[in-house]
Amino acid sequence: MIGTSARLLRLVSLLSTRPTWTCRELAERMGVTGRTVRRDIARLRELGYGIESDPGPWGGYRLGVATRVLPLVLDDEEALAVAVALREAALSGVLGSEQAALSALLKLQQVLPPRIAHRLSEMDATFVHTPRSEGPRINPAVLLELAAACRRGERSRLSYRDHAGQDSVRDVDPYRLVHTGLRWYFVARDVARDQWRTFRADRVVHVRTTGQPVELVDPPDPALLVSRGIASVVYPLYGRIRLPHPMDRARALVPPTIGTHHPDGPDATIVEIGANDADQLARYLLALGTPLRVLSPDEVRDALLRRTRELFEENGGRSGRQ
C-alpha cells in the first residue's frame, strides 16, 4: 500500500492539474476511500496548503494559494536527473535565458548528498558540448504561463505579435507546448476562427486564463500540427528534388518540417523544399550526402552544379591545383 507521505504528494499533484476535483474523482484516481481523501485533505491543510472546498454532493476541492509547502524529497536517480536537466537547460538556452536554470542548479547542488555531487563532478569531467545554434529567446515567465494555461484547461486571452510585428489579442483554448529543438510552439484552438493554430512562443507577449473551463473535442496531434505548420511557411523559392529512396528513407533525410514528400514509385520520392534563394537550397542539398536530381527550377540546378564544380576543382580537378 502506498505510504502516507507519498499519497499526500500524489494528492497535491492531482489537485494542481485541474481547477476542481470531487471527492469521488480523487478517491478513484488514488485508489482509496472517500474517507481517506477527506482525512488527507485535512492533513494538507494542517501543513499549510490552502485547499478550498464547496459543500454538497456536487461540491469539490481546489488548490488555493499555499503559505507553506512540503519539502521536496528526491532519491538518488531523481536528483541526478534534475541536475542533468538543469545543466542542459542552462547550456542550450532552451528557456530563453540560462540564468534561471543556473540559479536553480546552484541551489540544488547545495543540498545534494555528497555521493550525488561526486557523480555530477565525474560527469562534468567527461561531457563535451558542441556549440549551440542561436535561436530566438523566450521569456521563461511567459513559458511558465503558457504551460500553466495548458495544465488548467481554461480559456485564455493571448497577446501575440506576428512575424510582421503586428500585435493582436485573441481568445484561445490551450492544449500543448511543443519544442522542436530550436523553438517553442504553443498549440491552441483559436476561438474566433474555430481553428487549431500554432503560435511561436517567443512571439507571445502575455497570456492569462479567464477562468472559463473548456473541454477539447478531438484535439490534433500537437507535434504533427507544428511540423505541418513549419513546412507550410511561404518561401520566395521552391525546388522539386527526386531522391532515389523510398518514402521512409527520404523523410529521414529531409524531415517533414523541411519539405513536402510524394512517392515516385516504390523506390523514389519527390520532395519540394523551400528556401530564400537558389544558393541556399544548393548548399542544403549538398549537405544531404546522397545522390539526387533537381527537377526544377533551373536556377537551383545551376547553383548546385556550380558549387559541385568548385568543390571538384578545389580538390584536384582538371582545372584545380595538382
Secondary structure by P-SEA (a helix, b strand, c coil): cccaaaaaaaaaaaaaacccccaaaaaaaacccaaaaaaaaaaaaaaccbbbbbbccccccccccccccccccccaaaaaaaaaaaaaaaaacccccaaaaaaaaaaaaaaccaaaaaaaaaaaaccccccccccccccaaaaaaaaaaaaaccbbbbbccccccccbbbbbbcccccccccbbbbbbbccccccccccccccccccccccbbbbbccccaaaaaaaaaaaaccccbbbbbbbcccaaaaaaacccccbbbbbccccbbbbbbbcccaaaaaaaaaaccbbbbbcccaaaaaaaaaaaaaaaaacccccccc
